[in-house]
Amino acid sequence: MVAELDVQKAIEETAATEETEAPVETVTHETRTRPLMSVAGLVRGVDVELRNALVGVAIAADDITVERAIVRTIFAGGGLEVRQAGAAVIVSGGDTTVRQGGAQAIVSAGTVTMESAGTGFAIGRRIRVAQGGTAVFALAPKLEVAEGGRVIFGRSAALAVVGGVASLAALLVFLLRRPGAPRTT
């Protein structure tokens, strides 16, 4: 399999905006294996597996497996398994397992399990933080923290933060809707 990168096209597009001329060369690279890294803006399907990838949004009707990848947003209708990977936001309809990775926020309808992983905010039916795992805010009816795992703010503090944010939002709506308040259209 021969992969060809046409530098000519890129230089012509750049030259249209710049006054400088650059030498043109075509680079040919012969490879017999998969590419080192895949890049995609949107990946969707029934069962999605992402390995060695950079993805903007991943959507699956059932399960998603993410391994050695970075995904900005993950929506999984079923379970989710993340190994040596990172995500900004994870929304899962099933169980979520994160091993040696992390996410800014995890919202799961099932169990959230973190092993040598971290998250800023986790909401789930049950949250298990194993050795080496860290959750800053963990909100769940059942919260298990193993030896070596850490939860900075548990259920009470997380509820207080969520309540505080909801109160501020309600106050903002009240202030903007009162008579005489400035209106934007």
Backbone torsions as a table, in degrees:
resi	resn	phi	psi	omega
1	MET	NA	129.0	-179.0
2	VAL	-112.7	123.0	177.1
3	ALA	-101.9	129.2	-175.7
4	GLU	-119.7	128.5	178.3
5	LEU	-108.3	117.4	-178.0
6	ASP	-94.0	102.3	-179.4
7	VAL	-75.8	-25.1	-178.1
8	GLN	-55.8	-46.9	-178.1
9	LYS	-62.6	-43.2	179.6
10	ALA	-64.2	-39.0	-179.4
11	ILE	-70.5	-39.0	178.2
12	GLU	-62.3	-40.2	178.2
13	GLU	-66.3	-38.5	179.3
14	THR	-71.9	-38.3	-177.9
15	ALA	-65.5	-24.6	178.8
16	ALA	-66.3	-25.5	-179.2
17	THR	-104.0	-16.1	-178.6
18	GLU	-117.2	157.7	-178.7
19	GLU	-89.9	-11.5	-174.4
20	THR	-87.1	152.0	175.6
21	GLU	-103.9	144.3	179.1
22	ALA	-128.9	148.4	177.3
23	PRO	-65.6	144.9	-175.9
24	VAL	-107.0	133.4	174.6
25	GLU	-145.3	149.7	177.3
26	THR	-107.0	128.8	-177.4
27	VAL	-104.7	126.2	177.4
28	THR	-115.8	129.7	-178.6
29	HIS	-127.5	124.7	-178.8
30	GLU	-95.2	130.0	-178.9
31	THR	-141.4	148.8	179.4
32	ARG	-116.9	3.3	-178.4
33	THR	-121.1	178.5	177.3
34	ARG	-66.0	158.9	177.4
35	PRO	-65.4	152.6	-178.3
36	LEU	-62.9	-40.6	-176.4
37	MET	-142.5	136.4	175.5
38	SER	-106.1	144.6	180.0
39	VAL	-128.2	130.9	179.4
40	ALA	-149.0	148.2	176.7
41	GLY	-82.5	-40.4	-177.6
42	LEU	-141.6	129.8	175.0
43	VAL	-126.4	127.9	178.6
44	ARG	-143.1	154.0	-178.7
45	GLY	173.3	-172.7	179.5
46	VAL	-79.7	-59.8	173.0
47	ASP	-117.0	120.0	-175.3
48	VAL	-113.0	132.5	173.9
49	GLU	-122.6	123.3	179.2
50	LEU	-117.2	121.5	177.7
51	ARG	-130.3	132.4	178.9
52	ASN	50.9	59.5	-174.4
53	ALA	-139.0	156.4	168.7
54	LEU	-117.0	117.3	-173.5
55	VAL	-132.6	140.4	176.2
56	GLY	-76.1	-59.9	-178.2
57	VAL	-134.1	132.1	175.6
58	ALA	-119.1	125.4	-178.8
59	ILE	-126.2	130.2	178.0
60	ALA	-137.9	142.5	177.1
61	ALA	-72.3	-33.5	-179.7
62	ASP	-116.3	-106.7	-171.5
63	ASP	-101.6	152.4	174.3
64	ILE	-128.6	135.9	172.6
65	THR	-120.3	125.0	-179.7
66	VAL	-121.7	122.3	-177.8
67	GLU	-134.3	124.6	-179.4
68	ARG	49.7	56.4	-177.2
69	ALA	-145.2	166.4	173.7
70	ILE	-125.3	124.1	-178.9
71	VAL	-129.2	130.2	-179.4
72	ARG	-69.9	-50.8	-177.6
73	THR	-135.3	134.0	179.3
74	ILE	-123.9	125.5	172.5
75	PHE	-118.2	114.6	-179.6
76	ALA	-120.9	125.9	176.9
77	GLY	-72.1	-28.4	178.9
78	GLY	-112.3	-135.6	-177.9
79	GLY	-82.8	166.2	-178.6
80	LEU	-141.2	133.5	175.4
81	GLU	-127.5	124.8	-178.6
82	VAL	-120.3	121.2	179.3
83	ARG	-126.4	123.2	179.3
84	GLN	49.1	50.0	-176.6
85	ALA	-145.7	169.6	179.7
86	GLY	-135.9	155.1	179.1
87	ALA	-150.0	153.9	175.2
88	ALA	-82.3	-54.8	-177.4
89	VAL	-130.3	132.1	176.3
90	ILE	-122.1	125.8	174.3
91	VAL	-124.3	119.7	-173.7
92	SER	-131.9	138.0	177.6
93	GLY	-86.9	-10.0	-179.6
94	GLY	-124.5	-153.5	178.8
95	ASP	-75.4	145.3	-180.0
96	THR	-122.6	126.6	178.4
97	THR	-122.0	127.6	178.6
98	VAL	-122.7	118.4	178.5
99	ARG	-120.4	122.9	178.8
100	GLN	51.6	50.9	178.9
101	GLY	-154.7	-159.5	179.5
102	GLY	-171.0	166.4	178.4
103	ALA	-151.5	148.2	177.1
104	GLN	-69.1	-44.0	179.7
105	ALA	-143.3	138.4	177.4
106	ILE	-126.8	125.0	174.5
107	VAL	-123.9	118.7	-174.8
108	SER	-135.5	140.2	176.2
109	ALA	-80.1	-12.2	-179.6
110	GLY	-114.5	-144.4	-179.1
111	THR	-87.8	137.6	173.4
112	VAL	-106.3	120.1	178.9
113	THR	-118.4	127.6	179.8
114	MET	-124.1	120.7	177.2
115	GLU	-121.7	116.9	-175.9
116	SER	51.3	43.4	-176.2
117	ALA	-138.6	169.7	-179.8
118	GLY	-144.4	158.1	176.0
119	THR	-151.3	153.7	176.1
120	GLY	-82.1	-42.9	-175.9
121	PHE	-142.3	124.0	179.9
122	ALA	-126.6	129.9	174.8
123	ILE	-126.8	129.7	179.5
124	GLY	-165.2	172.9	177.1
125	ARG	-69.1	-36.3	179.3
126	ARG	-148.4	134.9	179.5
127	ILE	-121.9	126.9	177.1
128	ARG	-119.4	120.8	178.2
129	VAL	-110.1	109.5	-177.6
130	ALA	-87.5	-175.3	-178.4
131	GLN	-57.9	131.2	179.8
132	GLY	84.5	-2.7	179.5
133	GLY	-90.3	149.3	179.4
134	THR	-140.3	133.1	172.6
135	ALA	-128.1	127.0	178.6
136	VAL	-74.2	-54.5	174.7
137	PHE	-118.5	125.9	178.5
138	ALA	-127.7	120.7	-177.1
139	LEU	-123.1	107.1	-178.7
140	ALA	-160.4	149.6	175.5
141	PRO	-62.7	-34.6	178.6
142	LYS	-121.1	115.9	-178.7
143	LEU	-120.2	120.1	179.5
144	GLU	-116.9	127.4	177.9
145	VAL	-122.5	116.0	-179.2
146	ALA	-81.4	169.8	176.2
147	GLU	-58.2	125.0	-179.1
148	GLY	92.3	-7.6	175.9
149	GLY	-93.4	155.8	-179.1
150	ARG	-136.1	137.6	169.5
151	VAL	-124.9	116.5	-176.0
152	ILE	-71.8	-53.2	178.3
153	PHE	-122.3	116.0	-178.6
154	GLY	-81.2	-154.8	-173.2
155	ARG	-58.4	-46.9	-176.3
156	SER	-64.0	-47.8	-179.1
157	ALA	-67.0	-39.3	179.4
158	ALA	-64.8	-41.1	176.1
159	LEU	-63.4	-37.9	177.8
160	ALA	-64.0	-41.5	179.0
161	VAL	-65.7	-46.6	179.0
162	VAL	-61.6	-42.4	177.5
163	GLY	-63.5	-40.3	178.3
164	GLY	-64.4	-43.0	178.5
165	VAL	-65.6	-41.5	178.1
166	ALA	-64.2	-39.4	178.1
167	SER	-64.6	-42.3	177.9
168	LEU	-64.3	-39.2	177.6
169	ALA	-64.5	-42.6	178.8
170	ALA	-64.5	-40.7	178.5
171	LEU	-64.4	-41.2	178.4
172	LEU	-63.5	-43.6	177.6
173	VAL	-62.2	-42.6	179.4
174	PHE	-61.7	-45.1	-178.2
175	LEU	-67.0	-35.2	-179.1
176	LEU	-78.5	-21.4	-177.1
177	ARG	-98.2	-5.6	-178.8
178	ARG	-71.0	154.9	-179.3
179	PRO	-63.0	139.5	178.6
180	GLY	87.9	-4.9	178.2
181	ALA	-75.2	146.7	179.0
182	PRO	-63.8	138.1	-179.0
183	ARG	-109.7	140.7	172.3
184	THR	-115.7	139.6	-179.7
185	THR	-121.5	NA	NA
